[in-house]
Amino acid sequence: MKIIECRDLTKEYVSKTQSQQALAHVSFSVEAGEYIAVVGKSGSGKSTLLNMIGLIDVPTSGELLIGEQNTKDLSENRRADLRNQKIGYVFQAFYLEPAYSAYKNVEMPLLIGGVDKKERKERVMKALEIVGLAHKAKQRADTLSGGEKQRVCIARALVGEPEFILADEPCGNLDSENSKEIMDLFERLNGEGKTILLVTHNEEDAKRAKRRIRMLDGGIVADETL
């Protein structure tokens, strides 16, 4: 089942003196259960593409379909709703509230979504168990290690039961040991049926995926199944 479709996506940033094309006619689709690595050097367009798919930014032209929903003319409120319902996001910089517990950080998307207290507790604890941090549910985020913070981020991405997970350089702030643990976790989640799009400049991390899309100068130059 096709859950993402990019049709001729273009993104152009225009200033008073110049314009820059960050995405150049990008077209591809994602089937449910895929594990895809989007790779390329800095400035290749990979993070811009992820921001389009994550409904954080809008294309200059082209169309993006999430499931059967064409996102082209959606209001910002509807885009936010769709993002909260369909997409789990994992960021390089974590974006955790440092004074909040791991539990409260993971709970935030459910609070925004209006999920009742009993269901929130069940889903938060399940997500923390999946990433191996149920025993640290009450611990403040600013006391966790980098690897633990990223696992909390993954739990937060999972708690809304999204259709797919977007991971933007998730190991960029981690040492090699913690990076391996995070990549092992993604591989396990995909084995359980989760759809994952991973943006990375790390070729070894990219090899863990089952499909690799290589970008250069805003366009796709290779799309291969590994």
Backbone torsions as a table, in degrees:
resi	resn	phi	psi	omega
1	MET	NA	129.6	-179.1
2	LYS	-79.5	123.2	-179.0
3	ILE	-112.6	-15.7	174.9
4	ILE	-137.9	135.6	173.2
5	GLU	-139.2	120.9	175.7
6	CYS	-102.5	124.1	-178.4
7	ARG	-117.9	101.2	173.3
8	ASP	55.3	45.1	-178.2
9	LEU	-71.1	131.0	175.8
10	THR	-131.1	139.1	174.5
11	LYS	-132.1	122.9	-179.2
12	GLU	-125.2	129.3	176.0
13	TYR	-102.8	125.2	-174.7
14	VAL	-118.5	129.4	172.5
15	SER	-115.6	-175.9	-179.0
16	LYS	-66.4	-27.4	-173.4
17	THR	-109.3	-20.1	-176.3
18	GLN	-159.0	168.8	173.9
19	SER	-128.0	149.8	179.3
20	GLN	-132.8	127.7	179.2
21	GLN	-93.3	107.6	-178.1
22	ALA	-84.8	-29.6	173.4
23	LEU	-128.6	137.9	-174.9
24	ALA	-127.6	92.3	172.4
25	HIS	54.3	58.1	-177.5
26	VAL	-90.3	124.8	178.0
27	SER	-134.8	126.8	171.5
28	PHE	-171.1	168.2	179.1
29	SER	-133.4	161.8	-178.7
30	VAL	-126.8	128.5	176.4
31	GLU	-92.6	151.1	177.1
32	ALA	-56.5	134.1	178.0
33	GLY	90.8	-2.3	178.7
34	GLU	-75.3	156.1	172.8
35	TYR	-127.9	106.6	-171.4
36	ILE	-118.1	133.3	171.5
37	ALA	-104.7	127.1	174.3
38	VAL	-102.6	116.5	-171.5
39	VAL	-122.3	158.1	179.1
40	GLY	159.2	162.4	179.1
41	LYS	-70.2	166.8	175.0
42	SER	-56.9	132.1	-178.7
43	GLY	89.2	3.0	-178.3
44	SER	-78.4	-16.3	178.9
45	GLY	108.1	0.3	-173.6
46	LYS	-66.6	-42.2	179.1
47	SER	-72.1	-33.9	174.7
48	THR	-61.1	-43.3	178.3
49	LEU	-61.4	-44.0	-179.9
50	LEU	-63.4	-37.7	177.7
51	ASN	-65.8	-32.0	175.5
52	MET	-67.2	-49.7	-178.0
53	ILE	-65.5	-33.6	178.9
54	GLY	-80.4	2.5	178.2
55	LEU	61.5	25.3	174.1
56	ILE	-84.4	-32.6	178.7
57	ASP	-129.5	165.5	-179.3
58	VAL	-118.8	144.7	179.8
59	PRO	-73.7	154.4	173.4
60	THR	-70.4	-37.8	175.2
61	SER	-152.5	168.1	-176.8
62	GLY	95.2	-179.9	-175.7
63	GLU	-133.4	146.0	174.6
64	LEU	-124.8	124.5	176.3
65	LEU	-110.1	128.8	172.0
66	ILE	-107.5	107.9	-168.3
67	GLY	64.0	-127.0	177.4
68	GLU	-97.3	3.0	-176.4
69	GLN	-89.1	114.5	172.7
70	ASN	-78.4	121.7	-173.5
71	THR	-88.9	3.0	-169.9
72	LYS	-56.6	-46.0	-173.2
73	ASP	-113.1	23.2	-179.2
74	LEU	-73.6	146.0	173.9
75	SER	-69.8	163.7	179.2
76	GLU	-63.1	-37.5	178.2
77	ASN	-64.4	-41.5	179.4
78	ARG	-68.5	-36.5	176.5
79	ARG	-62.8	-42.2	179.2
80	ALA	-63.6	-41.7	178.2
81	ASP	-62.4	-45.0	-179.0
82	LEU	-64.5	-40.1	178.4
83	ARG	-61.7	-42.8	-178.3
84	ASN	-71.3	-31.4	-176.8
85	GLN	-84.3	-35.1	-168.1
86	LYS	-109.5	-21.4	-166.0
87	ILE	-124.0	132.5	169.2
88	GLY	-107.5	129.5	-174.4
89	TYR	-114.9	132.5	174.7
90	VAL	-119.9	123.0	-173.9
91	PHE	-107.9	151.9	174.9
92	GLN	-59.8	-40.3	-173.8
93	ALA	-89.9	8.8	175.2
94	PHE	73.0	-56.2	-176.8
95	TYR	55.2	48.6	172.8
96	LEU	-95.6	151.4	171.3
97	GLU	-78.9	112.2	-170.7
98	PRO	-61.7	-32.0	-177.3
99	ALA	-85.8	-8.3	178.8
100	TYR	-86.8	153.0	174.2
101	SER	-71.1	165.7	173.9
102	ALA	-56.5	-43.0	179.9
103	TYR	-57.3	-49.7	-175.3
104	LYS	-67.1	-35.9	176.5
105	ASN	-63.2	-42.5	-179.9
106	VAL	-69.9	-30.4	-177.0
107	GLU	-71.7	-23.3	-169.9
108	MET	-52.5	-46.7	179.6
109	PRO	-60.9	-31.5	180.0
110	LEU	-74.4	-34.4	174.2
111	LEU	-63.2	-43.9	178.5
112	ILE	-63.1	-36.5	-178.7
113	GLY	-81.7	-3.2	176.8
114	GLY	75.4	25.6	179.2
115	VAL	-74.9	139.6	-175.7
116	ASP	-70.9	160.8	-169.1
117	LYS	-58.4	-44.8	-177.6
118	LYS	-62.8	-45.7	179.4
119	GLU	-67.2	-37.4	177.4
120	ARG	-57.4	-46.6	-178.5
121	LYS	-61.0	-45.4	-179.1
122	GLU	-61.3	-45.2	-175.8
123	ARG	-72.8	-37.7	178.5
124	VAL	-64.2	-47.0	-178.6
125	MET	-66.6	-35.5	176.4
126	LYS	-63.4	-44.0	179.9
127	ALA	-64.2	-41.2	178.7
128	LEU	-67.8	-34.6	175.7
129	GLU	-64.7	-40.1	-179.4
130	ILE	-59.2	-39.2	-178.0
131	VAL	-93.2	4.4	175.5
132	GLY	78.5	26.9	-176.9
133	LEU	-127.0	21.8	178.9
134	ALA	-59.8	-32.0	-178.7
135	HIS	-73.0	-10.4	179.3
136	LYS	-115.2	24.0	-177.3
137	ALA	-57.7	-35.6	-175.5
138	LYS	-91.0	-2.3	-175.6
139	GLN	-81.2	137.7	178.8
140	ARG	-63.0	143.9	-177.5
141	ALA	-62.0	-34.1	-176.6
142	ASP	-75.4	-2.7	175.4
143	THR	-103.1	-0.6	-179.6
144	LEU	-86.0	154.7	173.7
145	SER	-72.4	168.8	179.0
146	GLY	-59.9	-43.4	179.3
147	GLY	-64.6	-38.3	177.8
148	GLU	-67.6	-39.4	177.1
149	LYS	-60.1	-41.9	-179.3
150	GLN	-69.2	-33.4	175.6
151	ARG	-67.7	-34.9	173.2
152	VAL	-62.6	-41.1	177.3
153	CYS	-60.7	-40.4	179.2
154	ILE	-67.2	-40.6	176.3
155	ALA	-60.8	-41.4	178.0
156	ARG	-62.9	-37.2	177.8
157	ALA	-68.1	-32.0	-176.8
158	LEU	-82.7	-26.7	-166.8
159	VAL	-63.3	-28.6	178.8
160	GLY	-82.7	3.7	-178.3
161	GLU	52.2	56.6	-174.7
162	PRO	-73.7	164.3	176.7
163	GLU	-76.1	-27.7	177.4
164	PHE	-154.8	160.4	-179.8
165	ILE	-115.6	132.3	173.8
166	LEU	-107.9	124.7	-178.5
167	ALA	-121.2	114.0	-175.9
168	ASP	-102.0	101.1	-178.5
169	GLU	48.0	54.0	-172.6
170	PRO	-65.2	-17.8	-179.8
171	CYS	-105.9	9.1	-174.6
172	GLY	-62.8	-27.0	-179.3
173	ASN	-108.1	16.2	-173.9
174	LEU	-116.3	153.5	173.6
175	ASP	-76.4	175.3	-172.6
176	SER	-64.4	-37.6	-178.6
177	GLU	-66.5	-47.0	179.1
178	ASN	-68.2	-34.6	177.1
179	SER	-60.4	-43.5	178.9
180	LYS	-62.2	-40.9	179.6
181	GLU	-62.7	-41.4	179.9
182	ILE	-67.3	-42.6	179.9
183	MET	-68.3	-35.0	174.2
184	ASP	-61.7	-40.3	-179.6
185	LEU	-65.0	-45.1	177.4
186	PHE	-59.6	-41.7	-179.3
187	GLU	-64.0	-39.9	178.0
188	ARG	-66.5	-43.0	179.2
189	LEU	-61.5	-41.0	177.5
190	ASN	-65.4	-37.9	177.0
191	GLY	-62.5	-24.6	177.6
192	GLU	-90.6	4.3	173.7
193	GLY	106.3	1.5	-179.9
194	LYS	-75.2	138.4	175.7
195	THR	-88.6	128.1	-174.0
196	ILE	-132.6	131.4	168.8
197	LEU	-114.8	118.9	-176.0
198	LEU	-113.3	123.1	171.9
199	VAL	-96.4	126.9	-179.1
200	THR	-154.8	151.9	170.3
201	HIS	-100.8	-2.6	-176.5
202	ASN	-89.3	114.1	-176.0
203	GLU	-65.5	-34.6	179.2
204	GLU	-66.1	-40.9	176.3
205	ASP	-64.7	-39.1	-179.3
206	ALA	-62.7	-32.8	-179.3
207	LYS	-67.7	-16.6	179.3
208	ARG	-75.1	-20.8	179.0
209	ALA	-77.1	169.5	-179.4
210	LYS	-98.8	-11.2	178.1
211	ARG	-146.0	142.7	-177.5
212	ARG	-128.5	126.1	175.3
213	ILE	-109.7	119.0	-178.1
214	ARG	-102.7	132.8	-177.5
215	MET	-117.2	149.6	176.9
216	LEU	-152.3	128.4	176.8
217	ASP	53.4	38.9	174.4
218	GLY	86.7	-3.3	-178.2
219	GLY	-123.2	164.5	176.3
220	ILE	-87.3	123.8	-179.7
221	VAL	-108.4	-13.0	175.9
222	ALA	-158.0	143.3	178.1
223	ASP	-143.5	103.5	-172.2
224	GLU	-132.3	143.6	173.6
225	THR	-88.1	130.1	-174.4
226	LEU	-92.1	NA	NA
